[in-house]
Amino acid sequence: MFGQSFSALLNEYRIKEARKILSASPNFKYTIESVARMVGYKSKTAFNNAFKKYVGVTPSFYLNYIKNEAIAISKSEYFRILIISPLSA
């Protein structure tokens, strides 16, 4: 029907959910292992392998990238606010 086995379809869905969880800044407090368990993986190794297969990078690389992007956006937003409405002297 979909050209994939059930387990491949399930793994793809789990990894999409993991990406959503890892990408939300309030969830930065979760470890990769806890996210793996949230989406149904019992093994961190199995999660890492599936994540790399579907995303192309490891979960830790992905999480660090997302965190750095969030920091960069926060800093640029902070500087944009300072430039648009500088503090009164």
Buried (B, 14 or more C-beta within 10 A) or exposed (E): EEEEEEEBEEBBEBBEBBBEBBBEEEBEEBEBBEBBBBBEBEEBEEBBBBBBEBBEEBBEEBBEEBBEEBEEEEEEEEEEEEEEEEEEE
